[in-house]
Amino acid sequence: MKIVFRLNYHTVQGQSLWLKYSTVLDEKGVRFDQTVPLHWINDGQWETEVKVRGAGKFRVEYSYQLRQKSNGVQLDEWDAGRTADVDLDSHDAVVLLDSWCSAGTPDYAYDTKAFLAARGGEREFPKTAIPAGANHSFQLRMAAVPEGKIPCLIGSVNELGGWGWHSAVPLEEVAPDVWQKHLYLPVDWGIEYKYGLFDPKLGCVVGMELGENRSLSPRNHAARQWVHVHDECYRRDTSGLYHAAGVAIPVFSLRSDKGLGIGEFADLKPMADWASGVGLKLLQILPINDTTSSHDWTDSYPYSAISVFALHPAYLRISDLGYAMPSSFAQELKAARDKLNPLPQIDHEAVMRAKTLLTRKIFEKHRAAITESPAFAAFLTANAGWVVPYAVFCVKRDHYGIADFSRWEEWSGYDAARVDELAKLTHPEWPEVAYHIWLQCELDKQLSDAVAHLHSRGLVLKGDLPIGIDRQSVDAWASPHLFKMDAQAGAPPDAFAVKGQNWGFPTYNWEIMQQDDYAWWRSRFEQLSRYFDAYRIDHILGFFRIWQVPYDHVEGIMGYFDPAMPIHIDEIRARGIDFDYNRYCRPYIRWDALVQRFGEAAEYVKNEFLHDCHDGYFKLREQVLTQRRIDEYFREHPHDDFIREGLMDCASEVLFFEVPGSHGRYFHPRMSMQATHSYRDLPGDMRWRVEELYNDYFYRRQEDFWQGQGLAKLPAMRRASPMLLCGEDLGMVPACVPGVLKELGILSLEIQRMPKTHEIEFYNPQDAPYMSVVSPSTHDMSTLRAWWKEDPQTTARFAWQMFGIHFPEAELSGEVAGRIIWQHLQSPAMWAIFPLQDLLAMDEDLRHPDPESERINVPAIMPYYWRYRMHLDLEKLAAAEGFNRKLARLVQSAGR
């Protein structure tokens, strides 16, 4: 007997397809695993045969794998759980005609938690009988079948209705979103067919899938054979797919009478009530992990968590804790509310002082009852792996007065046994450890309660996964081998931050993480899925390559991509570049540049900070040799800021970075080198040669390599949880990224003001792919109203290109804001998500009087104070009947 495996897949040169299969003998529990190559048949099909001898029945479990020679990719198809039952006594051949299973179809997106409510509860499916004489089975994966319709088969032979719409063959659902039919078909003929939608009431086909006909070539392999046809994805246009709208607002920005100077998890419930009332289906928030490092306003940065598991104590609603306290406590709570709630922005330090004081009073009074309660014990047991190290980290941070664990004396190195000792009831520090565990227990309870309320209102909660961790975090303390502690993550220069960004996070040691199949990441996703139905992967480009800044430097412009394929010195010379290490890799400092930078202070700078190398060249002295040293020097010796900034620019006057440890053999070009004096002073022909090398490095040679990096990491992340993944793929996007995200079913982010091509100035939401999120702005950008005032010429071009408005008003009117919202709502994208500030822009009476006050973050300023609060509370938002009616009408009219 033979089993024929044929796969429909279009490959390109350098790609091959492989079969991974196991034969399973159920009665003996024996399995044989093998991996064999498929053979190319034509432009869109690959095939292999497996010979089988013996008698009886067995099961074949199999899947396909794509391999790419150029970058070592081995990509398993998404649903790696195909099975075929084989009866050696009944058949001489089994023919498996399959289509590649990609996570990038809407059908698999609908499998995620974001659509769980729409799917309903679990159902039982009857086992379909195989009619006498049947020799084929067809199987189609199709989710979100229109109500009252059934997928059906229709084709070129009589057995498939002869293309007659009243004679089509309805399929039966045999598993969630899996439709099947057994029937007889002649095997000597080529057959063309399609899937359609059958209306049982009308008794006919009412719609057909798009695209060309599917086809079966003659498939006569044996006298007794069975043919399985497995098709993926009913081909349909986006109009028949799920579309919805959502609102984005940080938890800390929510304002209510019950809060304490900051938004809290409990505020998500009235926010959900409002969102549901206007027809929105999703609430998106920023990261909510604990960021308490310095006990000052810099802890407001939500992307710098001290634990990737712990929730931020700021989001705890003290009045909902339910512990009996004296009347003086209620008075203290009221006084804190009266002081902090009216503030237009968050006073982060005051909020944390108040909440810490109040929660400690509760814990001190009820410590025995709290730590002996079943809820506390259950939480500790379920979360001991992360909550105990986190609690001990907090205790030591406060004991030493600093989160930098390298300065914790005997505790500087993580010792799991010593950490566990502190979690014992008899240890003197147990009460302090227990306090932090209790806070996490209560935060988990309040967030879980809020999530349940969101789900009851039909809302999806979308979270945010930061790309980095704080270098002074429990994760870095407990698992330093997972991170490159001598490097800093950031972003390359762009129009929003011309000197790049340095976030300060250590970068990841991916080689070590891969050894346990990214267990640390998988545990992060499992924890996130406790609360979230969907999440945004912050800076998803970091899974392909991260912008890495050596710790010796401060500005993002001094970084390079990691991993990346560096340039060998032989290639540099082969391109005719007269490479001199000192000229290309050391700061290029000349007198004319000093005068241009420092003006009248040039002579002072020269005498104080530079060595004269003669012939008009200078070099930085030891105390300011790197940007890190410059920063530290000026902390101890305050000068005018322009002196510090000028010296930073001097340190960045390089064209290439040597790869550490390469002994002068490998180099990375410095991004934006064209803006340096060093580049401008190159001879014309040399400048051209360096430019060619620069363009090849950044825009050509890395693409295949970076595709391999993305496909090595992201599939594990995609499989780690049932959440819907959305990538933040903005900035300098490698050409390989869209294809990888599409294959893995990760939604892209399309921002109107940040098109991903230089050919257009503004992105039209109508051009968005279905598997995407469209939005007019993000938390890292100015709001629509603030942007409208930044550059009148830019907004004039926008108004003309998008809406044909000749002379837009200086301020964004509510009418034009509404047109922008409507434009996004009409997009074919799965989700249209709007910052609350941009939605409020439609109502000129309700919106904030000062648009600049609505800015959440300015990436070019580091550190930045994240303190935006809604100017109106949730109660007033719910009562804004005119605005709410208008928004609800827009959402409903757009079919979202």
N, C-alpha and C positions, 0 to 999 in steps of 0.2 A: 504494500500500500504506500501511496505517497501523499504528502500534505504539501500543497502549493501555497506559498505566501506571496501575494502580489500587493504592492503598495503604490498608491497614487501620490507622487510627490515630485515637484519640479526642483531639480538640483542644478547647481552651477559647477563649473570646473573646480576640482579640488575637494568636492564633497562626495561622501559615500553613505550608504544606508546599511544598517546592520539589524539582524534579528536576534533578540534575546528571548529564549524560550525554555520552558521547563515541561517535561512530560511527567505527569503525576499519576501514579497508580494508587487510586483511593483505598482499595482493599488492603494494600500492603503498606501504605504510607511512604512509599518510596518515590523520590523525585530525581530527575536527571536534568541538570542545568547546562545550557550551551549558548554560545554566541557565535553566529555565522554571518558572513557578508551576503548581502543581496547583490544581484547582478543587474546592470543597467539594461533595460529593454528599449525604451524610447525616451523622448524628451520629458515625459511625465510619469513614467512607471519603472519600478524596480521589482525583481522577483527572485525567489529561491525555492528549491524543493527539498523536502526532508523525507527520506525513505524510512518506513516503519515496518517491522516484521512482528509476527505473533498473532495472538487472538485475544478477543475480549474487548473491554471498554477502558478508556483512560481519558484524562483531561489534559489539554495543552494550555498552559498559561504563557502568554507571550506579549511582547511589546517591541517597538522599533526605536532605533537610536540613530541620530544623525551625527556623522563625524566629519570634521573639517581639518584637512591636512595642514593648512597654513598656520593655524593657531592652536591646534590640539583640542578643539572643542569636541566634547562628547555629550550631545544634548538628547536626553530621553524625551519621548513624546509625553504629553501631559497626563493622560489617563493610562498609566502603565499597568492596566489590569484586564487586558483582553483574555478571553477564554474561548476554547472550542472543545466540545465533547466529540470524541472520536470512537466509533464502533468498528473495529477491524472485521467483525463478522458480517456487517451490513454494507460496507462501502469499500471500494478499491481506491478511492481518491477523495480527499477533502480539499476544496479550493477556497482559500480565504482571500477575498478581494477587499482590501482595506484602504482607507484614506488616513493620512497623517493626522494625528490628534493634537491640535494646538490649543493651548489655554487662551489664545487670543480671540476666540469667538464669543459673541454675547451669551451663548448657551452656558459657557463655563463661568462667566461673570455672574450669571443668575444663580449659580450654585453657592455663592458666598453669603455671609451673614447679612449683608446689606439688603438682601432680597428675601430673607427668611420669612418675614411676616407675610409677604405676598404669596409665598409658596403654600401656606397653610400647614396643617399638621401632617404627620406621617400617614401614608396610605398603604393599603394592601393591594397587590396586583395579582390577578388570576394568572395561572400558568397557561400559556396558549397551547392548544393541541396542534399537532402536526397532521394535516390532512393526508389521506392515502395518495400516493403518487407524487407528493411534493418533492422537489429536488433543489429548491432555492430558499434561502431566507434573506430578507432585507431588514436592515436595522438602521434607523436614523436617530441621531441625537437632536432634539429640538425642545428648547425651553420656551416659556411664555407663549404657548399656543393660544391664539385668540379664543375667547369664550364661545362655546357652542360650535367649534370647528375641530376637525380631526385631520392630522396629516394623512396623505394618501399617495399612492403610486399611480402613475399614468405613463403609458409608453407606446412603443411602435408595434407591439404584438397584441393579438387578441386577449391573451391572458392578462395583459396590463390595460385593457380597455381600448386598444387601438386608437389612442389619443381622444377617445370619446369622453366628454366631461361627465356624462351620466353613467359611465362604465368603469370609472376609476376604482382602484382597490384600496379601501381604507386600512390604515394601520392600527395596531392595538398597543396601548401603553403597557409595557411589561416591567418597568422600573421608572423611578422619577426621571422624566424627560427623555426616556428611551422608548422608541416606537418600533414595532416589529411586525413582520408578516411572513408566513411560510406559504409557498405556492409552487406550482409546476411551471417551468419555462423550458422551451427548446434550447438545447445546448449548442447546436450546430450553427445557430444564427447569431449575427451581431444584432444587438438590441439597443435602442435609444430610449431613455426614460427621463422623467422628472418627478419631483415631489410637488404636491399641491395641497391645498386646504379644501377639505370636503365638508359640506354642510349636511348633516344627517336629515334635517327637516326638509330641505329642498331635494335631497337625494342626488346632488351633483357637486362638481368641483366649482368653487367660487373664487379661487385664486391660485396662481402658479408661482413657483419660485423663480427668481431672476436668473439670467445667464444662459449659456448654451446648454444643450441637452447633455445629460450624463450618458455614458455608453458602456456597454459590455461587449467585448470582442468574443468570438466563438471560444468556448471553454470546455471542449470535449476531451477530458483527460482519461476517462475510464468508463466502462459500461455502467458500473455502479458508483455514482459520485454524489457528493453534496456540495453545494456552492453557498458560502456565506458572503453576503454583500454588506459591508459596514460603512455607512456614509456619515460624515461629520457635517453638521451645520446646514440647516435649511437656508438657502440664499434669499435674503429679503432686504428691502430697502429700510432705511432707518425710520420711516414713518410708522411702521408697524411695531417698533421696538419701544421699550420702556424709556421714558424721559421724565426727569424730575428736577426740581429746583431746591436749593438750600441756602442757608445763611451762615456766614462765618463771623464769629465773635470770640475773643479770648474769654475764658472763665473770669480772669481777674478784672475784665472790663465791665462785667455785668453790675448793675446798680439796683439795689432794692432796699426797702426800709429795714428788712431783717438782717441785712449784711453788716459787716463791721469794717467799713472803709475799703472793701475789696469784694469782688464777686466771689461766690462760694458755690460748692457743688449743688447745694440745695436750690440755688438760683437757676439751675438748668431746667427745673420743673416749670416755673412760670414762663421761662423763655420757650420751652417746648410747647406750652399751651398757646402762646402767641403764634409761634411758627406754624403749628398745626391749623390754627384758625384761619390763616391766610393762604393755606394750601401748600406750604413748604414741606419737604419730606426729609430734610437732612439738616443737622446742626454740626458745624465744624468748629473745632476749638484748637488752640495752640497747646504745646506740651504742658503737662500738669505735674511733672515730677519735682521732687524737692531740689531746690537750688541753693539751700542755705549754706553758704560757704564763709562769707566775711561778716555776716550780720550787719550789712549796710545796704545801701540802695543798689549796689552792683549785683546783688542777689536777685534783682528783678528780671534778669536775663533768663527767659524760660528754656533756652537751648543749652544751658550749661548746668546739667543736673549733677548732683553729688551721688545719685543712685538712679539707675535706669528702671528700677522697680518701685521705689518709694514715692508716694504721693506727697504733694506739698502741703504742709500744715496750715498754710495761709487759707486754704479752701475749706477748712473745717467750720461748720456752723455751731458755735458754742451753745446757743440756746436750744439746739435740738439734741444735745447729749443726754438729757434726761436725768441728771444727777441732782439730788436735793442739796441746795446750798443756802446759806443764810441770806437774809434780805440785803445785807451789805454787798454781797456778790452781785445781785441783780442791779444794784445801784451803780456798781463799778462798770458793769456791762453796758448799762444805759449811758453812762457818762462817756465811755469810749465811743459808743455809736454816735452820740450827739456831737462829739468832737471830729470824728473821722468821716462820717457819712456825707456831710455837706461839702466836703472838699471837692474841687473840680477834677483833681487828679489823685492818684494813689500816693499816699505817703508810706512807702513800703516799710521803712524802718519803724515808724510808729505803729503800723498794723501788726508787725511781727512782735514788737514789744508787748502790745496789749494782748495779743492772742497767747503768747507764751506765758505771760503772767497769769491769765485767767485759767488756762488749761492746767498749769502746774498747781494752782489752788484746788482745782477739782481732783486732780490725781492724788495730791497729798491727803485730802480728806477721805477719799474713797479707795485708796490704793489696795487695801486687802480685798475688798469686794471685787475690784476690777481684775486683779491678777489671779483670783481664785474662780472667776466666772468661767462657765463652759465656753462662752463666745471667745474670750481671750485665749483660752487654751487651744481651742480649735484653730483659731487664726495662726497662732504661733506654730502649731504642728504643721499646718499646711504650707507655711511660708518661711520656715526656719532657715532655709538655705540662703535667703537674701535678707530677711528682716533682722536677724541677729547680727550679721556683719554690719549692716546699716546702722543699727542702734548703737553698737559699740563705736563705730566711726563717729557718730554724733557726740557720744560721751567724750571721746578723746579729743575731738575738735574743740569742744568747749573747755575741757580741762587744760589743754595747751594754748588755748586762745587763738588757734590758727588751723585751717583745714589742710595746710601743707604737711602731709604725714611724714615727709622726709625730716621734719624738725620735731618729731615726737619722741626723740630719745630712744628708749628701749622698745617703743611701740612703732618705730618707723617701718620695720619690716612686718608684713602680715604673718601671723601665726594662728592657724585655724584652731589649734587646741586651746591657746590662751584666750582667743575670742569666745569660744564655747564656754570656758570657765566663767566668764562674766555673766553668762545667761543662766547660771545656777542660782537657785533661791537663796543659798547661804552666802553668796559672794557679797561683799560690802557694796559693790557698785551695781548690784542687781536692780535696786529701785530706779536708778537713773536709766539703765538699759530698758527696764520695763516701761518707763514713761514714754520713750520713743516708740516702742512696740505698740503700746496702747493707742497712741496717736494714729499709727498706720491702720490699726484695727478699726477705729472709728471712721477714718477717712474712707476706708474700703466699704464700710457699711453705708455711709452717706452717698458715695458715688454710685454704688450698686443700686441703691434706692432711686436715685435720679435716673439712672439708665433704664430701670424697669418702668418708670413713669414715661420716659421718652418712647419706649417701645409700645406702651399702652396707647399712646397718641399717634402711633404709626410713623415715628421718626427714627431715622438712622443717626447714630452718633459717630462722627468721623474724628479720629484723633490725629496726632502729629508725632512722627518718629524722628527725633533729632539724629543727624548723621554722626555727631560726635558725643564724647563724654568730657566732663571736666577733668583736667589732669590732677586735680585735688579732690578726687571722688573715691567712694568705697570700691568702685569697680577697678580703678587704677591701683588702689592700695592692695586689693585682694588678688587681682589677676594681672600684674604688670607685664607678664609675658605675652599678653594678648595685644599690647599696644606698643607703639614706637614713641617712647617718652621723650626722646630727643628731637622730636619733630612737632610741628603745629599745623593743624588743618585750617584751610581758609578758602578763598576764591580768587581767581585771577582778576586782573584789572578789567573794568568795563566802564560803560558810560555812567553808572551809578557810583562807582568807587574807582577812580582812576589809578589809585595806588594799590588796588586789590584789597582783599580782606584777610585779616588774621584772626581767626576765632579762638585761637589759643588751645584748642583741643589736641590731645595726642592723636596721631593717625593709627590705623589698625595694622597689626601684624597678620596679614591675611594667610600667609603660609602656615602659621601656627594654628589659626582658627580653622583652617581647612582640615586639619588632622583629625578633628572630632566632628566633622561635618557641620561646622558652624554652630556648635551646641549653645554657645553664649548668645548668639543671635536668635536661635530658635526659642530659647527660653524667654527672651525679650518679647517675641511675637506672641507666645503663649500667654504671657502676662497681659499684654495689650488686649488680647481677645477676650479677657474677662469683662472688659468694659466696652470695647469699641466694635462696631460693625464694619467700619472702613477706616483706613488711615492713609495719611499722606506721608510718603517717605521723603523727608527733607533732603534736598541735594542728592537725588538718586544718582547723579553723575558720579558721585564718590564711589559707587560700586564698580564703576568702570575705571576710573582713576580719580585720585583726590589731589587737590592743590596743596602741596606740602611745603611749609616754610621751615627752614632749619632754625633751631632754637636760638642760634646766635643773632637772629634778625627779628625785626618787629613788624615791618610792613609786609603786606601780602605780595607786593610786587617783587619781593626777593625769593619767591617760591618757584616751584616747578611741579609738573605732574608726576605722581607716583601711583602705580608703576608706569614707566614709559621707556621706550627704546632710545637710549642716548646715542649721541653721535661720536663715532670713533675718530681719533685724531688723524688717522690716515684718510678718512673721507673728507675731513675739513681741508686737508692739504691737497687732496685730489681735485677738489673744486677750485683750486687756484687761490685759496685764501692763505695769505702769508701770516700764519698764526703765531703770535707771540703771547705767551702766557701772561706776562705782566701787563701788556697792552689790552688784552681781551678779558682777563679774569680779575684783575685788580681794579680798584676804584680809579677812574680816569679823572684827575683833578688838575685843571689848568687855571692860571690867573684870570683870564678873561671870564671864565665861568664863575669864579669866585666873586668877581665884581658884579656880575649879573645877578647872582643869588643874594649876596649880602650887602651890596652897595657900599656905603661908607664904613660898614663894619668889616669889610673884607680884610683889611690890614690886621684888625684885632683877631679875627678868626685864624688868619695865617699864623700869627705869632703864638696864639694860645693852643691851637688844636692840630697844627700841621707841621710836617717836616718838609723842608725845601730840598727837592731832589735835583735841582738845577734844570736849566733849559726850559723853565716855565712849568715844570711838573711838581706836584706835591703829593704827599701821602698822609693818611690819618695817623695820629699818634696812638700809642698803645691804649690809653684810657678811653679813646673813642674809635677803636679800630673796627668795631662792628656796630650794627644798629642796637643790639642789646646793650653793649657797653655805653653807647651814646645815651640810651634811655636811662640806664642806671646812674650815669654821671650827672645828668641834669636833674634827677630826683634829689641827689645830694647837694648839687650846686645849681640852684635855680638861676636861669637866664631868661632873656626874652624868648618867646616861643619860636620866633622866626630863626634864631640861631640854631636851636635844636632841630627844627624842620629842615633847615638848609644843610646841616651836617648829615641828617638822614638821607637827603638827596645825594650828597656826595658819596655816601657809602653804597648807594644803589647804582652808581655810575659804572656798571659792568655790562659786558655783552654776553658772557657765558659763565655758567657755574660748573665747576668740576664735580664729577660724581665722587662722593667720598670713598676713599680706599682704592680708587682706580689708578693712582700713580700717574696722573696726567694723560690717561688714555681715553677717557670718556667724558662727554660734556653735554649739558643741557643749555640751549639758548635762553637768555632772559627775555620774558615776555615784555612787549612794549619797549623794546630796546631802541626803537626808532625815535623815541622822545628824548634820548640821552645825548649829551654833548659828545660822548664817546663814539656813538654811531654817526652823528653828523660830521665829525671830524675825520672820518675814514675817507680815503680817496674814492672818487666816483665809481671806478670799476670794482673796487673792493666792497663798497657799500652794496652794489648790485649783487655780488656773489654771496655776501652774508644774507641779504634779503631772500635770495632763492633758497638757501639752506634753511632759513627761518620758516618760510612757508611750507617747505617739504616736511619739516619736523612737526609743526603744529597742525597741519591740515591734510597730510597725506600718509606719512609712514606709520602713524600710530593706529589707524582705524581698525585694521584687522586684529591687531594685538589687543586693543581695548574691547573689541567685540568679544574676544575670548575671555577677557577678565569679567565682563558683565555676565556672560553665560556660565561662567564657573561659579558665581556667587548667587545671583538672583533667583535661579530655580529653587534653591534650598529655602530662600526667604519666602518665595511664593507658596511653597508647600507647607510652610511652618504653621499656618493658621488658616481658618476659614474666612478671614476678613477680606474685603475688597481692597485691593492695593491701588493707590494713586501715586504716581511719581511726580516730584517737583523737578522737572527737566528744563529749567530755565538757565540762561547764561550762555556760555560757550559750549554748545552741544555737539559732541562728535557725531558724524554722519551715521555711525552704526547704532546709535541709541534708539531711534524710532523703531527700527526693525526688531531689536531685542525686546523692547517693551510690548510691541504688538504680539510677538510670539508667546510671551509669558502672560498676556492678558492683564498687564499693568496699565492703568489709564494714564494718559499724558495730561499735562496742564497747558492750556492755551490762554495766554494773557494778551489782550488787545494791544497794549502798549509795548509788548516785548515779542515781536514776531521772531520766528526762528530762522528767518532768511533775511539777508541784507537787501533783497530785491524789493521789499515793500517796507513802508514806514509804519503801517498799522495793520494788525491782523484782523481779518473779518471773521467773526464767529460763525458765519455761514459756511466757512471752509473747514471747520473742525471735523475730525473723524468722530465716528460714533463713540468709540472707546476712549473718551476724553472728558475732561472737566474744563469748562470755559468760565472765565471770570474777568471782570473789568480791572481788578487790581488785587494786590496781595498785601499782607501785613508789612512787607519790606518796602512798600512803595507809598507815595502820597496818595491820598484818596482822590476820587474823581474831581471833587470840587477844588482841592488844593492844587492838583495837577493842572487844572484848567487855567489857573492864574500864573503858573510858573513861567510859561513861554507863550505869549499870545500868538506868535507866528505858528508855532507847532499846533496849538489847538485850532487855529484857523484852518490849517491844512486838514486836520482831522475832521472838523465839522463839514468841510467841503467834500472830502473823499467819502465819508461815511453817510452823510445825510443831505448833501447838496446845499448846505447853508453857506451863503456868501460872506456875511459879516456877523459872526457870532458875538454875543455879548461878552463883556469882560469877565463876568461871573457866570458860572454854569447855572443856567435856569433850571427850575424843576421840570419844565417841559422837555428840554434836551436830555437831562438826566434820565427821564422816563424813556426816551427813545433809545438811549444806550442800554438800559435794562431790558427793554423789549427786544432789541437786536440780539442780546445774549439769550433770552428766553426762546427765541425762534431758531437757535442753533441746532444742528443735528446731533450735537454732543449728548451723551447720556445724562450728564449733570451740568446744570448752570448754577454756580455757587457765588453768592454776592456778599462782600463785606457789609455789615449792617449799616455802616456810614454811607455807603454808596446807595443803598436802598432808601435811606432817609433823605438823601439828596433830592429825591423827587418831590418832597413836600417842603416848600420854602418857609412855611410857618413852623414846622416841627423840627427841622434840621438844626444842627449846632450853628450858632451865629459866627463862630470862628473856625473855618475849615482846617487851619493849621493845627488846632488843638486835637484833631481827630487822628493825627499821625501816630502809628503804633511804634514804628522802628525806623531808624535811618542807618542803613548798613555801613555807610562810610564813617560813622562815628562809633568808636569802640573804646570803652564801654558806653552803652546808651541806656538811658533810664526808661524802662518799659512801664509806663504808668497811665496809659489812656483808660478813661472810664466813660461809659455812656453819659451824656449830659442829661438824659431823662431816665427816670427809673422804669423798671419793667411794668409797674402798675400803670404809669402814664402811657407807655407804649401800647399796652393792651387796650387802653381807653381811647386811643387815637382812631376813631371810627372812620373818618374820611380817608386817611392814609391807608388803613388796613383794608378798606373796601377796594380801593384802587389797586393795591398790590395783589389782593386775592383775584380780582378781575383779570389782571395781566397774566398771572400764573395759570388760571383756568383757561383763558383764551388761547394760550400757547400750547395747551395740551400737556402741561406738566403737573 
